[in-house]
Amino acid sequence: MIDEPVALPLDVSDLTIDAEARVRRTILPNGMRVLTENIPGMRSASIGFWVQVGSRDEDPVRFGSTHFLEHLLFKGTPTRSALDIASAFDAIGADNNALTGKEQTCYYARVRDRDLTTALRILVDMIVSSVLDAHEFELERGVILEELAMASDDPEDVVHERFATLVYPHAALGRPIGGTAETISAVERDQVWEHYRRWYSPSRIVCTVAGAVDHDALVGELSRLLELVGWTDSAPVVPRRSTERAPLPYRAASGVLAKHTEQENIVLGVPGIVRTDDRAYAMSVLHAVLGSGMSSRLFQQVRERRGLAYSVYSFGDAYSDGGSFGVYVGCQPGKAAEAIRVIRGELSDIASEGITEEELVRGRGQVAGASALRMEDSYARMGRLGRSEIGAGEFLTMDASLRKLEKVTCAQVQELAASLLAEPLSVSAVGPLSQEDLQLG
């Protein structure tokens, strides 16, 4: 029985992470890491290629290039056009896409077991051999500008972006992942090409597969494909992002973006925990009790008992050297001040008085149930492998994770809440009210 995380050292080329759960890792001579989890009885598999680059790694003048590049890798290689790539995925019924985060990028597909090799070949071709055609570049610039315009029409999205900018004004974590209309309009194809060639190398890439997968066969086919494209030079793995750096400076701030909307959209937040913090399990229970689910304090106090809002929830972001913890609420302008007062009251109450034993049991049950259900999906398991390898550098089985969750106590949750709320509260708002109207100070 494994209760502690299994370390994933970068100087061990072959590793059986969990024999019972059939989790293995191989580091290829070129530095690419391959992790698989074989799930008996499953007739599908999810495959992802994780690149150790995110929006925080960009040129501060041309930010948005990582997300731009994510789009462009679907637009053609020397042997496949954009239509060829789309048609090849459609022909096997793949659920495929990509995502850009602040610290990594991932390209993935979920397919039938018989089509895993096909998906592998398409994804390798995209990642290794994209041409970033100039015509496609300009077409996709327009698509991304439309995507940014769509996001700017969503005040909930805008208020979260502005919150990050407020509290990390001089750090890359505070910049929007997709860039801005100005930076995307100004960036040139050669600049994105340079970004591609700099960051997309085998020693920065992790391949993860979960489901109906044979580890040795996958490693063999991937090695063959990489040899065909010349990715064969021996190279050490690029170290993971350091989790021992000093936490990013977090600025307490408040700000309002005046905008004609039917609701006032508000985020209240404080510095959170970093990705590898031991208090992550207590944090998950805190979210369950405070702002996740229909029985949470915020849902009951803000929505059910007072009718102040339709949407209210807590959230958290955790990175290698920083994080945030906060609450979002969207409500009619006339109810905004009261909503803020109630939210702050609930935050203060948990910090000073803690949570009840009943809330603890319910919160642990909510997190455990949601986690177990999520792990029924090969995509979620593929993602867990990727985040474990490229982020934490350790792997914890589902059962061990649930046992750690069961050890969370009321005192730990209160201690965490008190620690978080000891920091000055920051407030971001988007809507028709002014800072004075909201009494943000």
C-alpha positions as CSV (number, residue, x, y, z in Angstrom):
1,M,0.0,0.0,0.0
2,I,1.5,3.3,-1.1
3,D,0.7,6.3,1.1
4,E,3.4,8.7,0.1
5,P,4.1,10.2,-3.3
6,V,6.5,8.3,-5.6
7,A,9.4,10.6,-6.6
8,L,10.0,10.9,-10.4
9,P,13.7,11.6,-10.6
10,L,15.0,12.9,-13.9
11,D,18.2,10.8,-13.8
12,V,16.3,7.4,-13.8
13,S,15.5,6.4,-17.3
14,D,13.1,3.5,-16.6
15,L,10.7,3.5,-13.6
16,T,7.8,1.5,-12.6
17,I,5.8,4.1,-10.6
18,D,3.0,1.8,-9.5
19,A,3.0,-1.8,-10.4
20,E,-0.5,-2.4,-9.1
21,A,-2.0,0.5,-11.0
22,R,0.2,-0.3,-14.1
23,V,2.0,3.1,-14.2
24,R,5.4,3.3,-15.9
25,R,7.8,5.9,-17.1
26,T,10.6,5.9,-19.7
27,I,13.0,8.7,-20.5
28,L,14.2,8.5,-24.1
29,P,17.8,9.2,-25.0
30,N,16.7,12.6,-26.4
31,G,15.2,13.6,-23.1
32,M,11.5,13.1,-23.8
33,R,9.6,11.5,-21.0
34,V,6.9,8.9,-21.6
35,L,4.4,7.9,-18.9
36,T,1.6,5.4,-19.3
37,E,-1.2,4.0,-17.2
38,N,-2.7,0.8,-18.4
39,I,-6.4,0.5,-17.4
40,P,-7.7,-3.0,-17.8
41,G,-11.0,-3.4,-19.6
42,M,-10.9,0.1,-21.2
43,R,-11.5,0.2,-25.0
44,S,-10.1,3.8,-25.4
45,A,-7.0,5.8,-24.6
46,S,-6.1,9.4,-24.0
47,I,-2.8,10.7,-25.2
48,G,-1.3,14.1,-24.4
49,F,2.0,15.9,-25.3
50,W,2.9,18.4,-22.6
51,V,5.4,21.1,-23.4
52,Q,7.2,22.8,-20.6
53,V,6.3,26.3,-21.7
54,G,3.4,28.6,-20.8
55,S,2.4,32.2,-21.1
56,R,4.7,33.3,-18.2
57,D,7.7,32.3,-20.4
58,E,7.0,34.8,-23.2
59,D,8.6,38.0,-24.3
60,P,6.8,40.7,-22.2
61,V,6.2,42.8,-25.3
62,R,4.8,40.0,-27.5
63,F,2.9,38.0,-24.9
64,G,0.2,35.7,-26.3
65,S,2.7,33.9,-28.5
66,T,2.4,30.6,-26.7
67,H,-1.4,30.5,-27.2
68,F,-1.0,31.7,-30.8
69,L,1.4,28.8,-31.4
70,E,-1.0,26.3,-29.9
71,H,-3.5,27.3,-32.6
72,L,-0.9,27.2,-35.4
73,L,0.3,23.7,-34.7
74,F,-3.1,22.5,-36.1
75,K,-2.5,24.4,-39.4
76,G,-0.1,22.2,-41.3
77,T,3.1,20.3,-41.7
78,P,5.2,19.4,-44.8
79,T,3.0,16.3,-45.2
80,R,-0.4,17.4,-43.8
81,S,-2.5,20.5,-44.5
82,A,-4.8,21.9,-41.8
83,L,-7.6,20.1,-43.5
84,D,-5.6,16.9,-43.5
85,I,-5.0,17.1,-39.8
86,A,-8.7,17.8,-39.0
87,S,-9.9,15.1,-41.4
88,A,-7.5,12.5,-39.9
89,F,-8.8,13.2,-36.4
90,D,-12.4,13.2,-37.6
91,A,-11.9,9.9,-39.5
92,I,-11.2,8.1,-36.2
93,G,-13.8,10.0,-34.1
94,A,-11.1,11.6,-31.9
95,D,-11.9,14.0,-29.2
96,N,-8.9,16.3,-29.7
97,N,-7.8,19.8,-28.7
98,A,-5.1,21.7,-27.0
99,L,-4.8,24.0,-24.0
100,T,-2.3,26.7,-23.0
101,G,-1.7,27.4,-19.4
102,K,0.6,29.8,-17.6
103,E,3.2,27.1,-17.0
104,Q,2.6,24.5,-19.7
105,T,0.9,23.7,-23.0
106,C,-0.8,20.4,-23.9
107,Y,-2.0,18.8,-27.1
108,Y,-4.2,15.8,-26.7
109,A,-6.6,13.3,-28.2
110,R,-9.0,10.7,-26.8
111,V,-9.5,7.8,-29.2
112,R,-10.5,4.1,-29.5
113,D,-7.7,1.7,-28.6
114,R,-7.2,0.7,-32.2
115,D,-6.6,4.3,-33.2
116,L,-4.0,5.2,-30.6
117,T,-1.1,4.8,-33.0
118,T,-2.8,7.0,-35.6
119,A,-3.3,9.7,-33.0
120,L,0.3,9.4,-31.9
121,R,1.5,9.9,-35.5
122,I,-0.7,13.0,-36.1
123,L,0.3,14.6,-32.8
124,V,4.1,14.0,-33.3
125,D,3.9,15.4,-36.8
126,M,2.1,18.6,-35.5
127,I,4.5,19.1,-32.6
128,V,7.8,18.4,-34.4
129,S,7.1,19.5,-38.0
130,S,4.7,22.4,-38.1
131,V,5.6,24.9,-40.8
132,L,3.7,28.0,-39.5
133,D,2.6,28.9,-43.0
134,A,2.5,32.7,-43.5
135,H,-1.0,32.7,-45.0
136,E,-2.3,30.5,-42.2
137,F,-0.6,32.7,-39.7
138,E,-2.6,35.7,-40.8
139,L,-5.8,33.8,-40.9
140,E,-5.3,32.5,-37.4
141,R,-4.4,36.0,-36.2
142,G,-7.9,37.0,-37.1
143,V,-9.4,34.0,-35.4
144,I,-7.5,34.7,-32.2
145,L,-8.6,38.3,-32.2
146,E,-12.2,37.1,-32.5
147,E,-11.5,34.8,-29.5
148,L,-10.2,37.7,-27.5
149,A,-13.2,39.8,-28.5
150,M,-15.5,37.0,-27.3
151,A,-13.7,36.8,-24.0
152,S,-13.9,40.6,-23.5
153,D,-17.6,40.4,-23.9
154,D,-17.8,38.0,-20.9
155,P,-17.5,40.1,-17.8
156,E,-16.8,37.1,-15.6
157,D,-13.8,36.3,-17.7
158,V,-12.6,39.9,-17.7
159,V,-12.9,40.3,-13.9
160,H,-10.7,37.2,-13.3
161,E,-8.1,38.5,-15.8
162,R,-8.1,41.9,-14.1
163,F,-7.8,40.4,-10.7
164,A,-4.6,38.6,-11.8
165,T,-3.2,41.8,-13.3
166,L,-4.0,43.7,-10.1
167,V,-2.2,41.4,-7.7
168,Y,0.7,40.5,-10.0
169,P,1.3,43.8,-11.8
170,H,4.9,43.2,-12.6
171,A,5.0,39.5,-13.0
172,A,4.2,37.3,-16.0
173,L,1.6,35.4,-14.0
174,G,-0.5,38.6,-14.1
175,R,-0.7,38.7,-17.9
176,P,-3.6,37.2,-19.8
177,I,-2.7,33.8,-21.4
178,G,-4.1,34.8,-24.8
179,G,-2.4,38.1,-24.9
180,T,-4.3,41.3,-25.9
181,A,-5.6,42.6,-29.2
182,E,-2.6,44.9,-29.3
183,T,0.1,42.3,-28.8
184,I,-1.6,39.7,-31.1
185,S,-2.0,42.4,-33.8
186,A,1.6,43.3,-33.5
187,V,3.4,40.0,-33.3
188,E,5.1,38.7,-36.4
189,R,5.3,35.2,-37.8
190,D,9.1,35.1,-37.3
191,Q,8.8,36.0,-33.7
192,V,6.3,33.1,-33.1
193,W,8.6,30.8,-35.1
194,E,11.5,31.7,-32.9
195,H,9.4,31.0,-29.8
196,Y,8.5,27.6,-31.4
197,R,12.1,26.6,-32.1
198,R,13.3,27.8,-28.7
199,W,10.8,25.9,-26.5
200,Y,9.7,22.9,-28.5
201,S,12.5,20.3,-28.0
202,P,12.3,16.7,-26.8
203,S,13.9,17.4,-23.5
204,R,11.1,19.8,-22.7
205,I,8.2,17.5,-23.7
206,V,6.3,14.8,-21.8
207,C,4.1,12.3,-23.5
208,T,1.4,10.7,-21.3
209,V,-1.1,8.0,-22.2
210,A,-3.9,6.4,-20.1
211,G,-6.3,3.7,-21.0
212,A,-5.8,0.8,-23.4
213,V,-2.1,1.2,-23.8
214,D,1.0,-1.1,-23.9
215,H,3.9,0.9,-22.6
216,D,6.7,-0.9,-24.5
217,A,4.8,-0.8,-27.8
218,L,4.1,2.9,-27.4
219,V,7.7,3.8,-26.5
220,G,8.9,1.8,-29.5
221,E,6.5,3.5,-32.0
222,L,7.3,7.0,-30.5
223,S,11.0,6.3,-30.8
224,R,10.6,5.3,-34.4
225,L,8.6,8.4,-35.3
226,L,11.1,10.7,-33.6
227,E,14.0,9.0,-35.4
228,L,12.3,9.7,-38.7
229,V,12.2,13.4,-38.0
230,G,15.7,13.6,-36.6
231,W,14.9,14.1,-33.0
232,T,17.6,11.6,-32.0
233,D,20.4,13.6,-30.4
234,S,21.0,12.6,-26.8
235,A,20.1,15.4,-24.3
236,P,19.5,15.7,-20.6
237,V,16.0,16.4,-19.4
238,V,15.3,20.1,-18.9
239,P,14.8,20.6,-15.1
240,R,11.3,21.3,-13.9
241,R,10.4,24.7,-12.7
242,S,11.9,25.3,-9.3
243,T,9.4,25.1,-6.4
244,E,12.0,26.5,-4.0
245,R,12.1,30.0,-5.3
246,A,10.8,32.8,-3.1
247,P,7.1,33.4,-3.6
248,L,6.2,36.0,-6.1
249,P,5.5,39.4,-4.6
250,Y,1.7,39.8,-4.3
251,R,0.2,43.3,-4.2
252,A,-3.0,44.0,-2.3
253,A,-5.0,46.2,-4.6
254,S,-8.5,47.1,-5.7
255,G,-9.9,48.3,-9.0
256,V,-13.1,48.7,-11.0
257,L,-13.6,48.6,-14.7
258,A,-16.6,50.6,-15.5
259,K,-18.7,48.7,-18.1
260,H,-22.3,48.7,-19.1
261,T,-23.4,45.3,-17.9
262,E,-26.6,44.0,-16.2
263,Q,-24.6,42.7,-13.3
264,E,-21.6,43.8,-11.2
265,N,-19.0,41.1,-11.4
266,I,-16.7,40.9,-8.4
267,V,-13.7,38.9,-7.3
268,L,-12.3,39.1,-3.8
269,G,-9.0,37.4,-3.2
270,V,-5.8,36.9,-1.3
271,P,-2.5,35.2,-1.9
272,G,-3.0,31.4,-2.1
273,I,-0.7,28.4,-1.9
274,V,1.9,27.1,-4.3
275,R,1.4,24.0,-6.3
276,T,3.4,21.7,-4.0
277,D,2.1,23.0,-0.7
278,D,1.3,20.2,1.8
279,R,-2.0,22.0,2.6
280,A,-3.5,21.3,-0.7
281,Y,-5.9,18.7,0.8
282,A,-7.0,21.1,3.5
283,M,-7.5,23.7,0.7
284,S,-9.8,21.3,-1.3
285,V,-12.0,20.8,1.8
286,L,-12.0,24.6,2.4
287,H,-13.3,25.1,-1.1
288,A,-16.0,22.5,-0.6
289,V,-17.2,24.0,2.6
290,L,-17.0,27.6,1.5
291,G,-17.9,27.9,-2.1
292,S,-18.2,24.6,-4.1
293,G,-21.6,23.0,-4.3
294,M,-25.1,23.8,-3.3
295,S,-24.6,23.1,0.4
296,S,-21.6,25.4,0.6
297,R,-21.7,28.5,2.9
298,L,-21.6,31.0,0.1
299,F,-24.3,29.3,-2.0
300,Q,-26.5,29.1,1.0
301,Q,-25.9,32.6,2.5
302,V,-25.6,34.6,-0.7
303,R,-28.0,32.8,-3.0
304,E,-30.5,30.7,-1.1
305,R,-31.1,32.8,2.0
306,R,-30.7,36.3,0.6
307,G,-31.2,35.9,-3.1
308,L,-28.3,38.2,-3.8
309,A,-26.8,36.3,-6.8
310,Y,-27.2,33.4,-9.2
311,S,-23.5,32.6,-9.4
312,V,-21.1,32.6,-6.4
313,Y,-18.2,30.4,-5.8
314,S,-14.6,30.1,-4.4
315,F,-11.6,29.4,-6.6
316,G,-7.9,28.9,-6.4
317,D,-4.9,29.0,-8.7
318,A,-1.6,27.3,-7.7
319,Y,1.7,27.7,-9.6
320,S,5.3,26.8,-8.9
321,D,6.0,30.0,-7.0
322,G,2.7,31.7,-6.4
323,G,-1.0,31.3,-6.2
324,S,-4.3,33.0,-5.3
325,F,-7.5,32.2,-3.3
326,G,-10.7,34.0,-3.9
327,V,-14.4,34.3,-4.4
328,Y,-16.4,35.3,-7.4
329,V,-19.9,36.7,-7.3
330,G,-22.1,38.2,-10.1
331,C,-25.1,40.2,-8.9
332,Q,-27.3,43.2,-9.7
333,P,-25.5,46.5,-8.9
334,G,-27.9,47.4,-6.1
335,K,-27.0,44.1,-4.3
336,A,-23.2,44.3,-4.7
337,A,-22.4,46.0,-1.4
338,E,-24.4,43.6,0.6
339,A,-23.0,40.6,-1.3
340,I,-19.4,41.7,-0.5
341,R,-20.4,42.2,3.1
342,V,-21.8,38.7,3.4
343,I,-18.8,37.1,1.6
344,R,-16.3,38.8,3.8
345,G,-18.3,37.8,6.8
346,E,-18.2,34.1,5.8
347,L,-14.5,34.3,5.1
348,S,-13.8,35.9,8.5
349,D,-16.1,33.4,10.3
350,I,-14.2,30.4,8.9
351,A,-10.9,32.0,9.8
352,S,-11.9,32.8,13.4
353,E,-14.4,30.1,14.3
354,G,-13.5,27.3,11.9
355,I,-15.8,24.7,10.4
356,T,-18.1,22.1,12.0
357,E,-17.5,18.4,12.1
358,E,-20.5,17.9,9.9
359,E,-19.1,20.4,7.3
360,L,-15.7,18.5,7.4
361,V,-17.3,15.2,6.7
362,R,-19.5,16.5,4.0
363,G,-16.6,18.5,2.4
364,R,-14.3,15.5,2.4
365,G,-17.0,13.3,0.9
366,Q,-17.7,15.9,-1.8
367,V,-14.0,16.1,-2.8
368,A,-13.5,12.3,-2.6
369,G,-16.6,11.5,-4.7
370,A,-15.8,14.1,-7.3
371,S,-12.2,12.8,-7.5
372,A,-13.1,9.2,-7.9
373,L,-15.7,10.0,-10.6
374,R,-13.2,12.1,-12.5
375,M,-10.7,9.2,-12.5
376,E,-13.2,7.0,-14.3
377,D,-12.2,8.9,-17.4
378,S,-8.9,8.2,-19.3
379,Y,-8.5,11.9,-20.1
380,A,-8.4,12.8,-16.4
381,R,-5.9,10.0,-15.7
382,M,-3.7,11.2,-18.7
383,G,-3.8,14.7,-17.2
384,R,-2.8,13.5,-13.8
385,L,0.2,11.8,-15.3
386,G,1.2,15.0,-17.1
387,R,0.8,17.3,-14.1
388,S,2.7,14.8,-11.9
389,E,5.7,14.7,-14.2
390,I,5.9,18.2,-15.6
391,G,4.8,19.9,-12.4
392,A,5.1,18.2,-9.0
393,G,7.8,15.7,-9.9
394,E,6.0,13.0,-8.0
395,F,3.0,10.6,-8.4
396,L,0.4,9.7,-5.8
397,T,-2.1,7.0,-6.4
398,M,-5.8,7.7,-6.2
399,D,-6.2,5.5,-3.1
400,A,-3.3,7.2,-1.3
401,S,-4.7,10.6,-2.2
402,L,-8.1,9.7,-0.7
403,R,-6.4,8.5,2.5
404,K,-4.6,11.8,2.8
405,L,-7.9,13.6,2.3
406,E,-9.5,11.6,5.1
407,K,-6.7,12.9,7.5
408,V,-7.7,16.6,7.0
409,T,-9.1,18.0,10.3
410,C,-11.3,21.0,11.2
411,A,-8.2,22.6,12.9
412,Q,-6.2,22.3,9.7
413,V,-8.9,23.9,7.6
414,Q,-9.3,26.8,10.1
415,E,-5.5,27.3,10.3
416,L,-5.3,27.5,6.5
417,A,-8.2,29.9,6.3
418,A,-6.7,32.1,9.1
419,S,-3.4,32.1,7.3
420,L,-5.0,33.1,4.0
421,L,-7.2,35.8,5.5
422,A,-4.4,37.3,7.5
423,E,-3.3,38.8,4.1
424,P,-4.8,42.1,2.8
425,L,-7.9,41.4,0.6
426,S,-7.8,42.5,-3.0
427,V,-11.0,43.3,-5.0
428,S,-11.6,43.5,-8.7
429,A,-14.9,44.5,-10.2
430,V,-16.4,44.8,-13.7
431,G,-19.7,46.5,-14.1
432,P,-21.6,49.8,-13.9
433,L,-20.6,50.8,-10.3
434,S,-17.6,52.9,-9.3
435,Q,-15.0,52.0,-6.7
436,E,-16.7,54.5,-4.3
437,D,-20.1,52.8,-4.8
438,L,-18.6,49.4,-3.8
439,Q,-16.6,50.9,-0.9
440,L,-13.5,49.1,-1.9
441,G,-11.2,51.5,-0.2
